[in-house]
Amino acid sequence: MGTSDGTVVGTSKVVDHGGNNERYNVVILGDGFRSTEQTAYENAVTALANKLQASAPFDALWNNINVHRVDVHSNQSGADDPAACGGPGTTANTYFDAAFCNNNIRRLLTVDAGLVLSTAAAQVPEWHAIIVVVNSTEYGGSGGQVAVYSLAAGADEIAIHEMGHSAFGLADEYEYYAGCLSGETDHNNHPGGEPAEPNVTVNSDLTTLKWRHLLAVSAPTPTTSNADCTKCDTQAEPAPAGRVGLFEGAAYYHCGAYRPVFDCRMHKLGRPFCPVCQERIRERVTSGRRAGSCFVATAVYGDPFHADVVALRAFRDRHLTEGARGRRAMSVCVALYQQFGPPLARLVQGRRHVAGALRSLLLHPLAMALRERTRP
């Protein structure tokens, strides 16, 4: 598994709008593509770049974005597709170990995120968003630390949806987990607690609603309510279509959680991002902040935009730059972190007790101290 199952060939800048330090850098990598399938991979990357350029709000932000293609040749095609989730039971020796059937959900397609992060960082240190395209026509994707998608029908839509998770911290607006027809009974009512993501909420108070500044004047709240919390709401979208309101059914629950519009790309493929999601994307693309290079902190928190990760990254940007005081020593620190940070992130990933200890004993106190230090 891993690096014995393929080769990193090199990187091409397929969309070049300027220096990497001055642009938002999208890095695309492939898994399950053999050397003889390089053309298919290049075509997939081109198709995704074209789709991204045509999708709001990226269309208006396009001159701020670079797209990099990392060529990775796997020993075998495809991805693992276990019989346990209804797949054919096939396995494939691929560089990033792509596999369907995670958490007993066949469509949940994942890769070795730690290896992807370290590979992307080695090829494009200034990366902001990482997307992995998997050479399989079985429908699947995921949006953890990196976005992953397969070459199923609507592949580019899957990719952009998953990028919404990994690059912009957007939540799924689904009102189900396994599916509306799955018979699930443990997702009837949201357990409470305000979600951190900007596009889902359990709050129906208009004075404190996250997206109150985007709320349509004529929208009643809740705009829609689910009359039967044992199943997904089947009512049609109320007119006018596309308005911002408070629509019940989100964050994998039939009731008790709300989404901003009836249908958004984070709720159903083929739809545009809603105004709330577009606002977040514009903020991140134009902020000039590098979201991903705090390898260990990102792995510990699972969110590159957690307040603690942001504080640690801000300290790095102020003090670990070439112009900082003692820049020779700082450059050595940066080089060491670039080398050892990704392996440490891989070690932390999936080990909740290790991540929890690092978070409570080291990173959170450090982030609090840094915030206190910079408070006016």
C-alpha positions as CSV (number, residue, x, y, z in Angstrom):
1,M,0.0,0.0,0.0
2,G,1.0,3.7,-0.3
3,T,4.2,4.8,-2.0
4,S,5.2,1.2,-3.0
5,D,2.1,1.2,-5.2
6,G,3.0,3.9,-7.7
7,T,5.1,7.0,-8.5
8,V,4.8,10.7,-8.3
9,V,5.8,11.9,-11.7
10,G,5.7,15.7,-11.4
11,T,3.5,18.8,-11.4
12,S,2.0,21.0,-14.1
13,K,0.4,24.4,-13.6
14,V,-2.7,24.1,-15.8
15,V,-4.2,27.4,-14.9
16,D,-1.7,30.2,-14.2
17,H,-2.9,33.5,-13.0
18,G,0.2,34.6,-11.2
19,G,2.7,33.7,-8.5
20,N,1.6,31.0,-6.1
21,N,2.2,33.4,-3.1
22,E,-0.3,35.8,-4.6
23,R,-3.1,33.4,-5.7
24,Y,-5.5,30.8,-4.3
25,N,-3.9,27.4,-5.3
26,V,-6.0,24.4,-6.1
27,V,-4.0,21.2,-6.3
28,I,-5.5,18.2,-8.1
29,L,-4.0,14.7,-7.8
30,G,-5.0,11.4,-9.3
31,D,-5.3,7.9,-7.8
32,G,-5.8,4.7,-9.6
33,F,-4.4,6.0,-12.9
34,R,-1.7,3.9,-14.5
35,S,0.9,5.5,-16.7
36,T,-1.0,4.3,-19.8
37,E,-4.1,6.3,-18.4
38,Q,-2.3,9.6,-18.1
39,T,-4.4,11.2,-20.9
40,A,-7.6,10.2,-19.2
41,Y,-6.4,11.8,-16.0
42,E,-5.4,15.0,-17.8
43,N,-8.8,15.2,-19.4
44,A,-10.5,14.8,-16.0
45,V,-8.4,17.6,-14.6
46,T,-9.2,19.9,-17.5
47,A,-12.9,19.1,-17.2
48,L,-12.9,19.9,-13.5
49,A,-11.0,23.2,-14.1
50,N,-13.5,24.2,-16.8
51,K,-16.5,23.3,-14.5
52,L,-15.0,25.3,-11.6
53,Q,-14.4,28.3,-13.8
54,A,-18.1,28.2,-14.9
55,S,-19.5,27.9,-11.4
56,A,-20.4,30.8,-9.2
57,P,-18.7,32.3,-7.3
58,F,-15.5,30.9,-8.8
59,D,-16.4,32.5,-12.2
60,A,-16.0,36.0,-10.7
61,L,-12.9,35.0,-8.7
62,W,-11.2,33.1,-11.5
63,N,-8.3,35.5,-11.9
64,N,-7.4,34.9,-8.3
65,I,-7.0,31.1,-8.8
66,N,-4.2,28.9,-9.9
67,V,-4.8,25.2,-10.7
68,H,-2.0,22.6,-10.4
69,R,-2.1,19.0,-11.7
70,V,0.1,16.5,-9.8
71,D,0.8,13.5,-12.0
72,V,0.8,10.3,-10.0
73,H,0.9,6.9,-11.7
74,S,-0.5,3.9,-9.7
75,N,0.4,0.3,-10.3
76,Q,-3.2,-0.7,-10.9
77,S,-6.4,1.0,-12.0
78,G,-9.4,1.9,-9.9
79,A,-10.0,1.6,-6.2
80,D,-10.9,-0.9,-3.5
81,D,-14.7,-1.7,-3.7
82,P,-15.5,-4.2,-0.9
83,A,-18.3,-6.7,-1.2
84,A,-19.5,-5.7,2.3
85,C,-21.2,-2.6,0.9
86,G,-22.5,-4.3,-2.3
87,G,-19.4,-3.8,-4.4
88,P,-17.7,-6.5,-6.4
89,G,-15.0,-7.1,-3.8
90,T,-12.2,-5.9,-5.9
91,T,-9.0,-4.4,-4.6
92,A,-6.5,-2.2,-6.4
93,N,-2.9,-1.3,-5.6
94,T,-3.0,2.5,-5.9
95,Y,-0.7,5.2,-4.7
96,F,-3.2,6.8,-2.3
97,D,-5.1,3.7,-1.4
98,A,-8.5,4.8,-2.6
99,A,-11.4,2.8,-1.2
100,F,-15.2,2.8,-1.2
101,C,-17.3,1.5,1.6
102,N,-16.2,3.6,4.6
103,N,-18.4,3.7,7.7
104,N,-20.6,1.0,5.9
105,I,-21.5,3.6,3.2
106,R,-20.5,2.4,-0.3
107,R,-20.5,5.9,-1.8
108,L,-18.1,7.2,0.9
109,L,-14.8,7.1,-1.1
110,T,-11.6,8.0,0.8
111,V,-7.9,8.0,0.3
112,D,-4.8,8.1,2.6
113,A,-5.2,11.8,3.4
114,G,-1.9,12.1,5.2
115,L,0.0,10.9,2.2
116,V,-2.0,13.2,-0.1
117,L,-1.2,16.2,2.2
118,S,2.5,15.4,2.2
119,T,2.6,14.8,-1.5
120,A,0.7,18.1,-2.3
121,A,2.9,20.0,0.1
122,A,6.1,18.7,-1.6
123,Q,4.8,19.6,-5.0
124,V,3.0,22.9,-4.3
125,P,3.9,24.2,-0.8
126,E,1.5,27.2,-1.2
127,W,-1.6,25.0,-1.7
128,H,-5.0,26.0,-0.4
129,A,-7.3,23.3,-1.7
130,I,-6.5,19.7,-2.5
131,I,-8.7,17.5,-4.7
132,V,-8.1,13.8,-5.5
133,V,-9.8,12.3,-8.6
134,V,-10.1,8.5,-8.4
135,N,-10.2,6.4,-11.6
136,S,-13.5,4.6,-11.0
137,T,-16.9,5.1,-12.5
138,E,-18.6,3.9,-9.3
139,Y,-20.3,6.9,-7.6
140,G,-18.5,8.2,-4.6
141,G,-16.6,11.0,-2.9
142,S,-15.7,12.5,0.5
143,G,-14.7,15.9,1.9
144,G,-12.5,15.5,4.9
145,Q,-9.0,17.0,5.0
146,V,-8.9,16.6,1.2
147,A,-11.7,16.4,-1.4
148,V,-12.1,13.1,-3.1
149,Y,-14.3,12.2,-6.1
150,S,-14.8,9.4,-8.6
151,L,-15.4,9.6,-12.3
152,A,-19.0,8.6,-12.0
153,A,-21.7,10.5,-13.9
154,G,-21.7,14.1,-12.7
155,A,-18.1,13.7,-11.5
156,D,-17.3,17.4,-11.6
157,E,-20.4,18.2,-9.5
158,I,-19.2,15.7,-6.9
159,A,-15.7,17.3,-6.9
160,I,-17.0,20.8,-6.3
161,H,-19.4,19.6,-3.6
162,E,-16.6,17.8,-1.8
163,M,-14.3,20.8,-2.2
164,G,-17.1,22.8,-0.4
165,H,-16.3,20.6,2.6
166,S,-12.6,20.3,2.6
167,A,-11.6,23.8,1.4
168,F,-14.4,26.0,2.7
169,G,-15.7,24.2,5.8
170,L,-19.2,23.8,4.4
171,A,-21.6,21.2,5.9
172,D,-23.7,18.7,4.1
173,E,-27.2,20.1,4.0
174,Y,-28.7,16.6,3.6
175,E,-31.7,15.7,5.8
176,Y,-30.4,12.1,6.0
177,Y,-27.3,10.1,6.5
178,A,-27.7,6.7,4.8
179,G,-30.5,7.9,2.5
180,C,-34.1,8.9,2.6
181,L,-35.1,5.3,1.6
182,S,-32.7,3.6,3.9
183,G,-35.1,3.2,6.8
184,E,-32.7,5.0,9.2
185,T,-34.4,5.9,12.5
186,D,-31.4,7.5,14.3
187,H,-31.5,10.7,12.3
188,N,-35.0,11.8,13.0
189,N,-34.2,14.8,15.3
190,H,-31.0,16.8,15.6
191,P,-29.5,16.3,19.1
192,G,-28.9,20.0,19.5
193,G,-25.8,22.1,19.8
194,E,-25.1,24.7,17.1
195,P,-23.0,23.4,14.2
196,A,-19.8,25.2,13.5
197,E,-20.3,25.3,9.7
198,P,-21.8,28.5,8.3
199,N,-24.6,26.9,6.2
200,V,-26.5,24.8,8.8
201,T,-28.1,25.8,12.1
202,V,-30.4,24.7,14.8
203,N,-31.2,28.3,15.6
204,S,-34.6,29.8,14.5
205,D,-34.1,33.1,16.2
206,L,-33.9,35.8,13.5
207,T,-32.0,38.2,15.7
208,T,-29.1,35.8,16.1
209,L,-29.4,33.6,12.9
210,K,-26.0,33.1,11.2
211,W,-27.3,34.3,7.8
212,R,-29.8,36.9,9.0
213,H,-28.1,39.5,6.8
214,L,-29.0,37.4,3.7
215,L,-32.5,36.5,4.8
216,A,-35.3,37.3,2.3
217,V,-37.6,39.9,3.7
218,S,-40.7,37.9,2.7
219,A,-39.4,34.5,4.0
220,P,-41.4,33.1,6.9
221,T,-39.3,31.3,9.5
222,P,-39.1,28.5,9.5
223,T,-39.7,28.7,5.7
224,T,-40.5,25.0,5.6
225,S,-41.1,22.5,8.4
226,N,-41.1,18.8,8.3
227,A,-44.5,17.4,9.5
228,D,-43.1,13.9,10.0
229,C,-39.7,13.6,11.6
230,T,-39.5,9.9,11.0
231,K,-38.7,10.5,7.3
232,C,-37.4,13.1,4.9
233,D,-39.7,16.0,4.0
234,T,-41.3,15.4,0.6
235,Q,-42.9,18.9,0.1
236,A,-42.0,20.9,-3.0
237,E,-39.9,24.0,-2.9
238,P,-42.1,27.0,-2.0
239,A,-42.1,30.0,-4.3
240,P,-40.1,32.1,-5.0
241,A,-37.4,29.5,-5.7
242,G,-33.9,30.1,-4.5
243,R,-34.7,32.6,-1.7
244,V,-32.8,32.5,1.5
245,G,-34.8,31.4,4.5
246,L,-34.9,28.6,7.1
247,F,-35.6,25.2,5.6
248,E,-35.9,22.3,8.0
249,G,-33.8,19.2,7.3
250,A,-30.0,19.5,7.3
251,A,-26.8,18.2,8.9
252,Y,-28.0,14.6,8.4
253,Y,-31.3,15.1,10.4
254,H,-34.9,15.1,9.2
255,C,-35.9,17.7,11.8
256,G,-34.4,20.2,14.2
257,A,-31.7,21.5,11.8
258,Y,-32.0,24.0,9.0
259,R,-30.4,25.0,5.7
260,P,-30.4,28.4,4.1
261,V,-32.1,27.6,0.8
262,F,-34.3,24.7,-0.3
263,D,-31.7,23.4,-2.7
264,C,-28.0,24.2,-2.8
265,R,-25.0,22.4,-4.2
266,M,-24.3,21.2,-0.6
267,H,-27.8,19.6,-0.6
268,K,-28.3,18.4,-4.2
269,L,-25.8,18.1,-7.0
270,G,-26.5,20.2,-10.1
271,R,-27.6,23.2,-8.1
272,P,-25.6,26.4,-7.6
273,F,-24.0,27.2,-4.2
274,C,-26.5,29.2,-2.1
275,P,-25.7,32.8,-1.1
276,V,-24.4,31.7,2.3
277,C,-22.0,29.2,0.8
278,Q,-20.9,31.7,-1.9
279,E,-20.1,34.2,0.8
280,R,-17.9,31.8,2.6
281,I,-16.1,30.8,-0.6
282,R,-15.4,34.4,-1.6
283,E,-14.1,35.1,1.9
284,R,-11.6,32.3,1.7
285,V,-10.5,32.7,-1.9
286,T,-9.8,36.4,-1.4
287,S,-8.4,36.3,2.1
288,G,-4.9,35.3,1.0
289,R,-4.7,32.9,3.9
290,R,-3.1,29.5,3.5
291,A,-5.6,27.1,5.0
292,G,-3.7,23.9,4.9
293,S,-0.1,24.1,5.7
294,C,-0.4,23.8,9.5
295,F,-0.2,20.0,9.0
296,V,-0.3,18.8,12.6
297,A,-2.8,21.4,13.9
298,T,-5.2,20.7,11.0
299,A,-4.9,16.9,11.6
300,V,-5.6,17.4,15.3
301,Y,-8.7,19.6,14.9
302,G,-9.9,18.2,11.6
303,D,-10.8,21.7,10.5
304,P,-8.2,24.1,8.9
305,F,-10.3,27.1,9.9
306,H,-10.8,26.3,13.6
307,A,-10.1,29.4,15.7
308,D,-7.1,27.7,17.3
309,V,-5.6,26.6,13.9
310,V,-6.1,30.2,12.6
311,A,-4.3,31.6,15.5
312,L,-1.4,29.2,15.1
313,R,-1.2,29.9,11.4
314,A,-1.3,33.7,11.9
315,F,1.7,33.3,14.3
316,R,3.5,31.3,11.6
317,D,2.8,33.8,9.0
318,R,4.1,36.7,11.1
319,H,7.2,35.0,12.5
320,L,8.2,32.2,10.2
321,T,8.7,34.2,7.0
322,E,11.8,35.3,5.2
323,G,11.5,38.8,6.4
324,A,11.0,38.0,10.1
325,R,13.6,38.7,12.7
326,G,16.2,35.9,12.8
327,R,15.1,34.8,9.4
328,R,17.9,32.3,9.0
329,A,16.8,30.4,12.1
330,M,13.2,30.7,11.0
331,S,13.9,29.3,7.6
332,V,15.5,26.3,9.2
333,C,12.3,25.8,11.3
334,V,10.2,26.1,8.2
335,A,12.3,23.5,6.4
336,L,12.1,21.1,9.3
337,Y,8.4,21.5,9.7
338,Q,7.8,21.0,5.9
339,Q,9.8,17.8,6.2
340,F,8.4,16.3,9.4
341,G,5.0,18.0,9.7
342,P,3.1,15.8,7.1
343,P,4.4,12.5,8.7
344,L,3.3,13.7,12.1
345,A,-0.1,14.6,10.7
346,R,-0.4,11.1,9.3
347,L,0.5,9.7,12.7
348,V,-2.2,11.8,14.5
349,Q,-4.9,11.2,11.9
350,G,-7.4,8.5,13.0
351,R,-5.9,8.4,16.6
352,R,-8.5,10.3,18.6
353,H,-6.8,9.9,21.9
354,V,-3.5,11.2,20.6
355,A,-5.3,14.1,18.8
356,G,-7.3,14.9,21.9
357,A,-4.2,15.0,24.1
358,L,-2.3,17.3,21.7
359,R,-5.3,19.5,21.4
360,S,-6.0,19.9,25.2
361,L,-2.5,19.9,26.5
362,L,-0.5,21.7,23.8
363,L,-2.3,23.3,20.9
364,H,-5.3,24.9,22.6
365,P,-3.3,26.5,25.5
366,L,-0.7,27.7,22.9
367,A,-3.4,29.2,20.7
368,M,-5.0,30.9,23.7
369,A,-1.7,32.4,24.7
370,L,-1.1,33.7,21.2
371,R,-4.5,35.3,21.0
372,E,-4.0,36.9,24.4
373,R,-0.6,38.2,23.3
374,T,-2.0,39.9,20.2
375,R,-5.1,41.3,21.9
376,P,-5.2,45.1,21.7
